[in-house]
């Protein structure tokens, strides 16, 4: 069995640990973009090596804006992960997406404004394609895993990421609803975009915890945590099915996302930048 994890798991609100992991070891990793949110836990799940990272820190000490998204994605890729499963709490913007349900979003609207959205800077310009911001092939496998876990799961939906840490105003919530978006959260942007730049397969298991503020009952932290705690066992079961059934070969272009994205001649970029970004660009450098 390879010590390299095929799957990296980013745990969101309410999912700060993976108690089912065996043969665990902790990795403290530094990246060119700082330290990740927490040490990464490597372990074995159903006979497969996985890596787990608590997005907000193990004691939930990082706001959505403070999460070091670039360091998190970089660290998981450096360990060998090719797939990233992001577990997130979200609010529902649709009556039929009820608290306790799971959504596998297929579209993303970024309404944040304070976050670094790219690894590429310092003389190397890249325009990566994100018309389809999630790996739909990986999402189909995640959907199957959630169904096997007995969850009520929705196979699609547009996800709007807000800056946070506050919840929406009523006007904002109703605006997002009028746009036809399905769920709202605070962490999927820029995580999804960075995963694409890192040529990783990325999908989100979004747990509906509330109806945001447009519904009769106003959203609260207590409501979010209560529903997440109820869903934790379902999430754990779905992850066990996912890691067992995960197929490395995907019908997508995620692992070659940078092939046609460089507008700067990569070999003409500053040497310091190429050294910094070697994990991402080495396969595109002329030998």
Beta strands, then each sheet from edge to edge (+ up, - down):
strand 1: 7-11
strand 2: 22-27
strand 3: 30-31
strand 4: 34-35
strand 5: 40-45
strand 6: 48-54
strand 7: 83-92
strand 8: 102-103
strand 9: 107-111
strand 10: 153-154
strand 11: 158-162
strand 12: 183-185
strand 13: 201-210
sheet 1: 2+ 5- 6+ 1+ 7+ 12- 11- 9-
sheet 2: 2+ 5- 6+ 1+ 7+ 13+ 8- 10-
sheet 3: 3+ 4-
end
